[in-house]
Amino acid sequence: MLKGSVFAMTAMVMVGSSVAVLGVLRDFPVYTGQALRFALAAALLLVALKLQDRRTGQRPPAVTGPQWLRITMLAAIGMVGFNVAVVAAEQRTDPALVGVIVGCAPVVIALITPVLARTPPSRRILFAGLVVTAGAALAQGLGSSTSVLGVVFSVGALLGEVAFALVAAPLLGDLGALRVSTYACVAAVPLCLIGMAATGQYAVPDGSQLLALLWLSVVVTAGAYVLWFTAVGSIGPERAGLFTSLIPISAVGVTALIGTGEPTWGHAFGAIIVLLGLLVGLTTRKEPDVTIARGADELAWRMPWAGRSGNSPDGARADGL
């Protein structure tokens, strides 16, 4: 529990740090930026994966067709789709409102995960999700301008954030966090190239933009993804989802650290509320939550359309699936 929580917290702090560099890429074509970001991250992760396989001496697990479908969904919805939706939303409405809507991810995950696993929702996790969402909203602020289209894109980004945890969960038991992160980044590159071709927008990054893309590739993507997926496999998507509310708080902290922003009392109170919500969600009774205890195998077995993992919830092998 502690290791998974630390990994989830570190991953979300890394993601929050992206705010410090995204301003440099404000006028850079979004699909070109995402293609370079995921290509660089994929190259790094492929090297790390090769070294891991060589160190363990084990044959890499075969990836089934349904698992490749899930990886593609993860890349399309949780990675490329999420980033494109965030950019489109912030162009049409107040960025603070976008952050508040995306910050509802813990509550949505707490509701959807038990439904997919056909188990009763954890009232403790749901309450914690409401608390951390309220804290994130307080830290983010509600903004001043809205548009219908901006809200629609914000909801799309929210769904991408939720998919980033739930779509990956059943893969982690069989493939591991590093392999899932690597394959998802590889799958994201051609999707971005399709977007580049469809929009006709290309560009070559200058020096500052290249540094920003390197930060996004190495820290926010390669590093944070492996830590995040490790956390999801360790503590489950419900509890890991609570940590997504640290993103706006981390963003405020980073901007204050580098001198481009100044924290307010609202940010401080929001951070305290988020921490209280995390304590509620991470402190368990003696009886483990059913959904989290069974983890990714339970979710995969209950969702036949998404590609099953190697074991059923009862320990039986899945015949050929």
C-alpha positions, 0 to 999 in steps of 0.5 A: 500500500505505501509503495503504491501510494508513494508511486502514485503521488510522485507520478501526479507531482510529475504530471503537475510539473508539466504546467511549467513547460506547457506555456512554451508549447502554447503555439506549437502544433498539438499533434506534432508536439504529442508525436515527438513527446511519445516517440522520445518516451517510447525510445527511452522505454524500449531501451529500459524494457530491453535491459529489463528482459535481459536482466531477468532472462525471461522470455517476453510475454506474448501480447494477445489481440484483445490486449493490443486492442486495449493498449490502442484504446489506452493510447487513443483515449487516455493519452492522445485524446486526453491531451488534445481535449485539454488543449481544445478545452483551454482554448475555449474556456477558462483553464481553471474550469477545465482543471475542476472538471478533470479533477472529478476523476477520483469520483468517476473512477470510484463509481465506475470501477465497482460497476465494471467489476460488478461489486458494491461501491466502496463508500469510503473511497467514494467519500474520499473521492468527493473530498479530494475533488472538492479540495482540487476545485478549491485549489484550482478555482472556478474560473470566470469564463465558460463555453458549451464547447469548452465544457464538452472538451473538458468532459472529454478530457475527464473521460480520458483521465478515467480511461488512463487508469481503468483501461490499463488495469487489466493489462498490468498483471500480465504485462507489467507497468513498464511494458504497458507504458512502452507499448502504449507510447509506441501505439500513440505515435501513429495516432499522432501522425494521423492527427498531423496528416488530418490537420496539416499542421507541422512544425520543427521545435526551436531550442526552448520548445525542444527542452520542453518536449524533452521534459514532457517525454522523460519526466511526465511521460516515461517516468510518470507513466511507469510509476502510475501504472505500477501504482494502479497495479499495486493499490487499484484504480480507485485508490490510485485515482484519488492522487489525480487531485494532486495535479493542480496542487503540484502545478501551483507548487511548481509555478511558485517554485520557479517564480511564475506564480504565487500560491494563495490561501485557497491553494493552501486550504485546497491542498489540506482538504486533498490530503485529508481526503487521501488519508480517508481513502488510504486508511482501510478497515481490516476487511479489504475492499473487494474491488481493490483486493482482486485488482486488475484480474477481477476487472479483466475477468468481468469485462470480456470485451477488453481482453482478459488476463491470465487468471480468473478471479477464482484462480482458474486459467482463462482458456486461450484468452 
